[in-house]
């Protein structure tokens, strides 16, 4: 199976996306976006605020509550050259701990205009608590196509406060514009809590407090987990087959209480809000499956091909229970792990009963994930969306995929 999967041609997951259908700005009202619903019997369309009435009775929605950081830092040299330092992830430090650090920290970063940064440190001024402070960046050695960068700053603020004041929110490059003040609020879900992403879990951008209240009134339960989205989510597959594509690593956080509630809801598999939520749940399943044969694993680290090398027949509740037991043995209440899982056609979902997601780029791993869920019907859905002028990508419209309904 693995060899067959690795030979999937990414050209088979291409489609013509008219430039005018790329949504470069969000709707004036989040929940007034359009919603394409795909079920076992057909396709129809609605407005997003009608979602609570479209979900199966007894549904559980699982959200990713990661928060987008102001990851783009612009330093200006005395020569006038601008160097962009794009913070990807903290180096050898858990995300939550990294944001609490004061005075100094080290991050893995992309560097724009790197050739102009020949030596020495760069600095920029920012303002916190009405005072001007200074942030200094010192480049260390490269790590693949990224660099280690040491940051130091004055004023005693946490790095979370520093980057919020000094940086710019990172919009997807396919929007073709610079971030504006409104993006700091609109390129963020209303339920974002845990800082660490460089891209929004965009399926969640449509939810408003009213929609969330309407879900509760309908008896639809909600659960919040965390996957910090990396810059690799913007990266189309550039290789001819997916076997040569390297998935990026992302950090996962899910509590034992999250898992207990998912187990208690066993009668209805959850509907994931966003592809990042799917990858979190499926990755945690595979950690639980691995614990079934090796309960003394030191940590969760899911390789991109792990499910295709090691099939598992245990159910999601058993896998989640294995993780809860592991956490209890470790004296922990929350699982902090990492995943590089790729979900592609041929993958068998273990944890979800449906998906809410946006319309994705051609030749992307996100489109592969959707195809793994609905098969070739993704073509039917995307053809309908293009012919009916839906808005595409991060600020675009959404899909409710219930292929087994």
Helices and strands as residue ranges (DSSP letters): H 2-6, G 10-13, G 19-21, G 30-32, E 34-39, E 42-47, G 48-50, H 51-54, E 60-64, E 66-68, E 72-76, E 82-90, H 95-100, E 104-112, G 114-116, E 121-128, E 131-143, E 146-153, H 159-166, G 173-175, H 183-186, E 194-197, G 202-206, H 209-217, E 221-228, G 231-234, G 242-244, E 250-255, H 256-264, E 270-273, H 275-293, E 301-302, H 306-309, H 316-330, E 334-339, E 352-358, H 365-374, H 377-387, E 398-402
